[in-house]
């Protein structure tokens, strides 16, 4: 069933993590592409993010075959990089080059960067202005890599990274020139109102991740009572319109500011009670999110 989302039609993509696909040990069941991609298509989603390593084939020919057979396009993917440490810069740029080439070979347009403390996702050490400026130099170099492949890099504020809290985000806005992935959920968890971000920085938004958040669980996460995995398993992210984030208001603000880019339904899910029956489980949550966009958000957006 394809849902009418009016002016958002053709601009909404799926993400495998909404089906519980995540490489983190202990996250939950990992569904196969043969299950996930047809369920995306059944909802009218014909474009996807790459997903966790190992979900889709690494081999370029095999990946092309899977995408073709499932009738799916590739938008891009999530790329953790260490960019605040100049000593690691060369290795990170080489990795970014390899990933950008892979994305471009399959028609992707977005390179979603998460700036991590290290590749083990150790607890981040907060940066000062000078440190963020150094990180910004690294982001600019990744921008140059992406430009060679026709990609747009977008910086993803994210729990557990160097751009997590309101203070981090303000420093990153001030000391980098990078385009942003406006993630409604991670901004909210970090203490930033996504509607305000949309109103103030729409000109820097190159991609949107749509998440809604259970505020009570988010408070426990930021207080250190839960890890991110535990919080997700406890229901941190909800179907759109069922949590505490003004997701619709953020979308309307972006559209009124002239945003014409992609929205990705990227609501981290953990399958901890076994594999749900086909046609149930994550697909129901994504369907509810699409219904929210169709009935509650799209009518508020003036036609262009």
C-alpha positions in Angstrom: 0.0 0.0 0.0 1.5 3.3 -1.1 0.4 6.3 1.0 -0.3 9.7 -0.4 2.0 12.2 1.2 1.2 15.1 -1.2 4.2 17.4 -1.6 6.4 14.9 0.2 5.7 12.2 -2.4 8.8 10.7 -3.9 11.0 12.3 -1.2 10.6 9.7 1.6 13.1 6.9 1.9 13.5 3.9 4.1 16.3 2.8 6.4 17.2 -0.8 7.3 17.6 0.2 11.0 13.9 0.8 11.1 13.7 -3.0 10.6 16.2 -3.6 13.4 19.2 -4.0 11.1 22.2 -2.9 13.1 25.7 -4.3 13.4 26.1 -3.6 17.2 26.6 -6.8 19.1 23.6 -7.6 21.3 21.3 -5.2 19.4 18.7 -7.9 18.4 17.6 -10.0 15.4 19.0 -9.0 12.0 16.4 -9.4 9.3 17.5 -10.2 5.8 17.3 -8.0 2.7 14.8 -10.5 1.2 12.4 -9.6 4.0 13.2 -5.9 4.5 13.3 -4.5 1.0 10.0 -6.0 -0.2 8.3 -4.7 3.0 9.7 -1.2 2.2 8.3 -1.5 -1.3 5.0 -2.6 0.0 4.7 0.8 1.7 5.7 2.7 -1.4 9.3 3.3 -0.4 11.6 2.7 -3.3 14.8 4.3 -2.0 16.9 3.1 1.0 20.0 3.9 3.0 22.7 1.2 2.8 22.2 -0.1 6.3 24.7 -1.8 8.6 27.8 -3.6 7.2 26.9 -7.1 6.1 23.2 -6.3 5.5 23.6 -5.7 1.7 26.4 -7.3 -0.3 29.9 -5.7 -0.2 30.6 -6.8 -3.8 29.5 -4.1 -6.3 28.0 -6.5 -8.8 26.1 -8.4 -6.1 24.8 -5.1 -4.6 23.6 -3.9 -7.9 21.8 -7.1 -8.5 20.0 -7.0 -5.2 18.9 -3.4 -5.6 17.8 -4.1 -9.2 15.9 -7.3 -8.3 14.1 -5.5 -5.4 13.4 -2.4 -7.4 15.2 -0.2 -4.9 17.4 2.9 -5.3 20.3 3.7 -2.9 20.3 7.2 -1.3 23.5 6.8 0.7 24.6 5.6 4.1 25.9 6.3 7.6 29.6 6.6 7.9 31.5 6.9 11.2 34.7 8.8 10.9 37.4 10.1 13.3 38.1 13.6 12.1 39.2 15.5 15.2 42.6 13.9 15.3 45.0 15.1 12.5 47.2 12.0 13.0 44.3 9.8 11.8 43.2 12.1 9.0 44.9 10.4 6.1 43.5 7.0 7.0 40.0 8.4 7.5 40.1 10.2 4.1 41.2 7.0 2.4 38.2 5.2 4.0 35.9 8.1 3.0 37.2 7.9 -0.6 36.4 4.1 -0.8 33.0 4.6 0.7 32.2 7.6 -1.6 33.2 5.6 -4.6 30.9 2.7 -3.6 28.0 5.1 -3.0 28.4 6.8 -6.3 28.6 3.6 -8.3 25.1 2.8 -7.1 23.5 6.2 -7.7 23.6 7.5 -4.2 23.7 11.2 -3.4 24.2 11.5 0.4 27.2 10.7 2.6 26.1 10.8 6.2 29.0 11.4 8.5 29.0 10.7 12.3 32.1 12.1 14.0 33.2 9.5 16.6 35.9 9.5 19.3 37.3 6.4 17.7 36.1 3.5 15.6 35.1 1.6 18.7 32.6 4.4 19.6 34.3 5.1 22.9 32.7 7.7 25.1 33.4 11.1 23.4 35.7 13.7 25.0 33.9 17.0 24.4 35.7 19.4 22.1 36.4 23.1 22.7 36.2 25.7 19.9 39.7 25.0 18.7 39.1 21.2 18.7 35.8 21.7 16.7 37.7 23.9 14.2 40.2 21.1 13.7 37.3 18.7 13.2 35.8 21.2 10.8 39.0 21.0 8.7 38.5 17.3 8.5 34.9 17.7 7.4 36.0 20.1 4.7 38.4 17.5 3.4 35.6 14.9 3.3 33.4 17.4 1.5 36.1 17.6 -1.2 36.2 13.8 -1.5 32.4 13.6 -1.8 32.3 16.4 -4.4 34.6 14.3 -6.6 31.9 11.6 -6.6 28.8 13.9 -6.9 27.9 13.3 -3.3 26.8 15.7 -0.6 28.3 15.1 2.8 25.9 15.8 5.7 26.9 15.9 9.4 24.8 13.7 11.6 24.3 14.9 15.2 24.1 11.6 17.2 24.2 10.3 20.7 27.6 9.0 21.6 29.5 11.2 19.1 31.4 14.4 19.2 28.3 16.3 18.0 25.8 15.1 20.6 24.8 17.9 23.0 23.4 21.4 22.5 26.9 22.8 23.2 28.5 20.5 20.7 25.9 21.4 18.0 26.4 25.1 18.6 30.2 24.8 18.3 29.8 22.7 15.2 27.5 25.2 13.6 30.0 28.0 14.4 33.2 26.3 13.5 32.4 24.2 10.5 30.9 24.9 7.1 29.4 21.4 6.6 25.9 20.7 5.5 23.7 18.9 8.1 21.5 15.9 8.5 18.7 17.2 10.6 17.8 14.2 12.7 14.7 15.2 14.7 15.3 12.5 17.3 19.0 12.9 18.0 18.7 16.7 18.1 15.9 16.4 20.6 17.8 14.0 22.8 20.8 16.3 22.8 18.8 19.2 24.0 18.1 21.0 20.7 14.6 21.8 19.5 14.5 20.4 15.9 11.8 23.0 15.0 14.1 25.8 16.0 17.0 24.2 14.2 14.8 23.9 11.1 13.8 27.6 11.3 17.3 28.9 12.0 19.5 26.7 9.8 17.3 25.4 6.9 19.9 26.7 4.5 22.4 24.2 5.9 20.1 21.2 5.9 20.9 18.6 3.2 19.1 15.6 4.5 16.5 14.8 7.2 16.2 11.8 9.4 12.7 11.5 10.9 12.5 10.1 14.4 10.1 10.5 17.3 11.3 10.0 20.9 9.9 8.8 24.2 11.1 11.6 26.4 11.1 9.6 29.6 13.4 7.0 28.1 15.6 9.8 26.6 16.0 11.3 30.0 17.3 8.0 31.4 19.7 7.7 28.5 21.2 11.2 28.9 21.3 10.6 32.7 23.5 7.6 32.1 21.0 5.1 33.5 20.8 3.4 30.1 23.1 2.8 27.2 21.9 3.7 23.7 21.3 0.0 23.0 19.3 -0.4 26.2 17.3 2.8 25.5 16.4 1.6 22.0 15.4 -1.8 23.4 13.3 0.1 26.0 11.4 2.0 23.3 13.4 5.2 22.9 12.1 5.8 19.3 8.4 5.6 18.5 6.4 5.7 15.3 6.1 9.3 14.2 3.4 11.2 16.0 3.4 8.9 19.0 6.3 10.4 20.9 7.3 13.8 22.3 9.0 15.4 19.3 7.3 18.0 17.2 8.2 16.2 14.0 5.5 17.6 11.9 6.3 21.2 12.9 9.9 20.6 11.9 8.9 19.3 8.5 6.6 22.3 7.9 9.3 24.7 8.9 11.7 23.2 6.5 9.2 23.1 3.7 8.2 26.7 4.3 11.9 27.6 4.1 12.2 26.0 0.7 13.7 22.6 1.6 13.2 20.2 -1.3 15.4 17.3 -0.3 14.9 13.8 1.1 13.3 12.6 4.3 14.4 9.3 5.7 12.2 7.2 8.1 15.1 6.2 10.3 13.7 5.1 13.6 16.1 2.7 15.3 14.4 -0.5 16.3 15.7 -3.5 18.2 14.0 -6.9 17.7 14.6 -8.7 21.0 11.6 -11.1 21.1 12.5 -13.1 18.0 11.7 -12.6 14.4 8.2 -11.2 13.8 5.9 -12.9 11.3 6.3 -11.5 7.8 4.1 -8.4 7.3 4.2 -7.6 11.0 6.5 -5.9 13.5 8.7 -3.1 12.0 6.6 -2.7 8.9 3.6 -1.8 11.0 5.5 0.9 12.8 6.8 2.4 9.5 3.3 2.2 8.1 2.0 4.2 11.1 4.7 6.8 10.5 3.7 7.1 6.9 0.1 7.5 7.9 1.1 10.3 10.3 2.9 12.1 7.5 0.0 11.6 5.1 -2.8 12.7 7.4 -1.2 15.1 9.9 1.7 16.7 8.1 1.3 16.8 4.3 -2.0 18.8 4.5 -0.2 21.5 6.3 2.4 22.0 3.6 1.4 24.5 0.8 1.7 23.1 -2.7 4.6 24.5 -4.7 
